Amino acid sequence: MNSLKQIWALFQKDLLLEMRQSYTFYGILLYVGATIFVLYMAITEPEHRVWNGLFWVIQLFICINAVAKSFLQESRGRMLYFQSLVSAQNFVLAKLLFNTLLMLLMSALSLFLFVLFFGNPVLRTLPFIGIVLLGGWSLSLVFSFLAAIAAKAQQNAAIMAILGFPLIIPQLLMLMQVSNSFFTNVQIPVANTVLLLALIDVFVIVLSAILFPFLWKD
Amino acid sequence: MKKWWWKILCIALLVYTILAGLLWNNVPRLPQLQETIRNLYFHVCMWFAMMVLFTCSVVHAVKYLRNNNLRSDILSRQYAVMGIVFGVLGYATGAIWATFTWADPNLPASESFSAIARDPKLIGAAIALLIYGAYLVLRDSIQDMDKKARIAAVYNVFAFAFLFPSIWIIPRLLPSLHPGAPDGEGGNPALNFKDLAPQMRFVFYPAIVGWSLLGVWIATLKVRMNFIKEKNLLHEA
């Protein structure tokens, strides 16, 4: 009960910070908009496989930029203060929760912009939205933990990319495969892959909770 | 004798592998493969050795997180480096094999590459090499010794925990050229041992052990070198 309270308080703190220092939030919004607009300039009427591939790659880049600052923004002093107040697990879980929310928002927004600029080749829209949100969640979880590593190593977002890209390949492949099947009206069974994706997400949460305490202590 | 019996075993097994592997007239003559099937004793064993070395690396990373002993960190790093070397050797031996089997002889070699590189086992191996490459970059970007060791160990464990599922999942998503995948679908993460001719096992299994031991041996030599180099930091023993 107590730890739930702690997680909630930390989550609220992140939310409040985001609203007070709203320039970072608007920065990500602009990043999403600008990236998709550049893509729109570069390519016209992509075929649906290309649409799908581009969409997920853009998601990947948005995720890195949205999630990167979550640990970098905490100064050393503030981290020490948190260490005296809350447990490492609660801290990382709150961060995961907040990044999940942020990335779900960005996924939804980028999907909207994609449909606006490139048309909507998706035939089964509702399941596609579902897989986009699931994908956004998966990406945010993995990159949140990598952001913690990058922040501890005092590195920028570039190291997150080299640390994270190889790790995310299997999940991206699964997401692309599942979402590809929503471009046709043929019912292709995807339940197993979706279940596997959800399992991997749970696995990442558990792994983060186990490993983060080692990163935290200085 | 207690400490170096396995080095003798390693040399004996590798001499046996090379002699019997190249000379023993016991391999089946399969269409397309023909004599290249002998590459099994080298190519596949490189991947086994790589996985053994990466497993050693992650075991020492976990050890480091538990005991904070810099010795474990040096062990972890050197095993990872040797794993990368064996991965590269696996690619090299695989490239030679593919030249004679998968590559289209009517096209220049570079044009076959993009078709072959999408093979799930090549992707799995690429993921492994990229992960450990990133591990080395991350490690060397940090100055402080203890911090370097700790963060690198955390990434090592996190990445390894991802590596095995990916090697397991990807072959089931993509069609493969490798054997063990019936009609190109629903592949197998490793080799399908049932496909292997029984008489080839007399060389194949010893070869796996031999090459893995060689990798461990080289890694331990590098570890000992580093122990001497970092003598001042490893004061406790």
Interface residues (C-beta under 8 A of the other chain):
Chain A: F145 I149 K152 A153 Q154 Q155 I159 I162 L163 F165 P166 L167 I169 P170 L173 M174 Q177 L196 I200 F203 L207 L211 F214 L215 D218
Chain B: L65 I123 A126 I127 L130 I131 G133 A134 V137 L138 S141 I142 K147 R150 I151 A153 V154 Y155 V157 F158 A159 A161 F162 P165 S166 I169 I170 L173 L174
